[in-house]
Amino acid sequence: MATRSEINLISTYADHAAVSGPAKVFRNLAKGLLRIGQRFCVNQGLTSTRWLWIHSDLRALLEIHRGRTLNLLGPNLAILPRDLPGGREFPGSYYLQPSPWVVQLWEEEGFRGCPLRAWPVGIDMDEFPERPSLSGRPPALLYYKERSRHELAEVERTLREKGIEFHTLAYGSYQQHEYVRLLQTHAYVVWLGGSETQGIALQEALAMNVPVLVLDAPSLFEVDYLLARGRFPSRLKQFRCTSVPYFDPRCGIVVDGWQFLGSALERMQECWHTFRPREFVRETLSLDVQASRFVGLFEELETLYGSKVPLLPDGRRDSPYHPTTLSKVRVRARQLVSRHSRRTFAKAEHFWQHRFRQLLRDIRLCRG
């Protein structure tokens, strides 16, 4: 049937103009599906098609109909299982995570709603074309994301000691065209960042055939103190993660300790032109490869659960689904209300009202 193989993409990022990681997950998947000839629709009714992808909308997750669709969920629904509505199961579904270490994290955190699968979105190799050949000794690009200022200063000091010219680029401070321009004129990237569930920006550098020297972050807490506070429970301090879940020797060098940074920089200076990172991306992370893997996950679900899901009539369409970026806020608010008693909220409200009245009295005294 025509609707059997069509995928309904449910995403709050479908019409986002701003470039972000979740937006790229949606856009790159859509591009990949077009390339391999896979039919899809966007934000249609939740039972409009047999195959349903809920990318980022928690309200849609709460409203999916049991036994009516085969579902791929995530990866941009929640950071940890605690951020999902508690106690729910999702039959006929896989929950997607961008890399194997995140799958392991969710398993250790007790997620049992459905099987977990690792799936990274593909990288657009046309949008990030191979950079032209460089001659002489081009500068290095130091990419800084979420690590401490002290660590940034240490890397910059080491680069200067080695006599390496470099340009520092901070995450969130640039437009995509600026990033592409810098990658075209720099020999390699020195990556100083925290853990990455996939690392799309790093993989975009690899797609342009720019090798990367990575100062790995094997801990969830190896980020700037203010960013780490409250993001993950303290019990996860021993959990092992990485900044580069997808990487091989063609891509560059991974440094596991600060004592190895100097020697790694010397090696990169000598042989940056010998790496072949674009080849790695083409084989494992291209739009076509990952879109095909995405469709393959639906085919697995068909094998496992397809006999339990009724076929839909040809051309059927429910009323369009209208996702909202406020869905996460609403669901999270409900979780908080259920987690804390009304009495606790009343006490907090009384406390802040009292503090506000004190502040007003202090202001009046100052004016008097």
Sequence and secondary structure as in RCSB ss.txt:
>XXXX:A:sequence
MATRSEINLISTYADHAAVSGPAKVFRNLAKGLLRIGQRFCVNQGLTSTRWLWIHSDLRALLEIHRGRTLNLLGP
NLAILPRDLPGGREFPGSYYLQPSPWVVQLWEEEGFRGCPLRAWPVGIDMDEFPERPSLSGRPPALLYYKERSRH
ELAEVERTLREKGIEFHTLAYGSYQQHEYVRLLQTHAYVVWLGGSETQGIALQEALAMNVPVLVLDAPSLFEVDY
LLARGRFPSRLKQFRCTSVPYFDPRCGIVVDGWQFLGSALERMQECWHTFRPREFVRETLSLDVQASRFVGLFEE
LETLYGSKVPLLPDGRRDSPYHPTTLSKVRVRARQLVSRHSRRTFAKAEHFWQHRFRQLLRDIRLCRG
>XXXX:A:secstr
 TTTT EEEE TTTT  S  HHHHHHHHHHHHHHHTT  EEES  TTSSSEEEE S HHHHHH  TTT EEEE S
SS SSGGGS TT   TTEEEEESSHHHHHHHHHTT  SS EEE    B TTTS       S   EEEEEESS HH
HHHHHHHHHHHTT  EEEEETTSS HHHHHHHHHH S EEEEE   SS HHHHHHHHTT  EEEE   BTT S H
HHHTTTS GGGTT B  S SS  TTTEEEE SGGGHHHHHHHHHHHGGG  HHHHHHHHTBHHHHHHHHHHHHHH
HHHHHGGGS    TT         TTHHHHHHHHHHHHHS HHHHHHHHHHHHHHHHHHHHHHHHHH 
